[in-house]
Amino acid sequence: MQLAELQVLMDDLYGSADRRRGIPSTVAWLCEELGELAQAVRKGTREQQVHEFGDVLAWLASLANQMDISLDEAVQRYVEDPP
């Protein structure tokens, strides 16, 4: 799956609810999922790690959708001029 496809999928599945929830709450959920990913990386099984990576990507896509930002565009700088 490509990043743009992920954003479309997340919008199709959760877009209305995500927009009602709003950006501040979405950021809070993303932060919570990052914490769960950190814990899974330190102490979790591979299955738990894969699960948490998916959650982080889903919430990141949701946030980008709400802010009308393309994740493809956001990552392009790493292609063109890596820091």
C-alpha positions in Angstrom: 0.0 0.0 0.0 1.2 3.5 -0.9 1.0 6.4 1.6 -1.7 8.1 -0.5 -3.7 4.9 -0.5 -3.4 4.7 3.3 -4.7 8.3 3.6 -7.7 7.4 1.4 -8.4 4.2 3.3 -8.3 6.0 6.7 -10.6 8.8 5.3 -13.0 6.2 4.0 -13.1 4.3 7.2 -12.8 7.0 9.9 -12.8 10.4 8.2 -16.2 11.7 9.5 -15.5 10.6 13.0 -11.9 11.9 12.9 -13.1 15.4 11.7 -15.7 15.4 14.5 -13.0 14.5 17.1 -10.8 17.3 15.8 -7.1 17.9 15.5 -6.2 18.3 19.2 -7.8 15.0 20.1 -6.2 13.3 17.2 -2.8 14.5 18.2 -3.5 13.2 21.7 -4.4 9.7 20.3 -1.3 9.8 18.1 0.9 10.5 21.1 -0.8 7.7 23.0 -0.1 5.3 20.1 3.5 6.4 19.9 3.8 5.5 23.6 2.3 2.1 23.0 4.7 1.6 20.1 7.7 2.5 22.3 6.6 0.0 24.9 6.1 -2.7 22.2 9.6 -2.0 20.8 11.1 -2.4 24.2 9.2 -5.3 25.6 6.7 -6.6 23.0 6.5 -9.4 20.6 6.9 -8.9 16.9 3.2 -9.3 16.5 2.6 -6.5 19.1 5.2 -4.3 17.4 3.6 -4.7 13.9 0.2 -3.9 15.5 1.5 -0.7 17.1 3.3 0.4 13.9 0.0 0.1 12.1 -1.8 2.1 14.7 0.7 4.9 14.6 0.5 5.0 10.8 -3.3 5.1 10.9 -3.4 8.0 13.4 -0.7 9.9 11.5 -2.7 9.5 8.3 -5.8 10.7 10.1 -4.0 13.8 11.3 -2.6 14.5 7.9 -6.0 14.2 6.3 -7.5 16.6 8.8 -4.8 19.1 8.0 -5.0 18.6 4.3 -1.4 17.4 4.1 -0.2 14.7 1.8 2.1 12.2 3.5 3.7 11.7 0.1 4.5 15.4 -0.1 5.8 15.4 3.5 8.2 12.6 2.9 9.4 13.9 -0.4 12.2 16.0 1.2 13.9 12.8 2.1 14.0 11.9 -1.6 15.1 15.3 -2.8 17.4 16.7 -0.1 17.8 14.4 2.9 18.7 16.2 6.1 
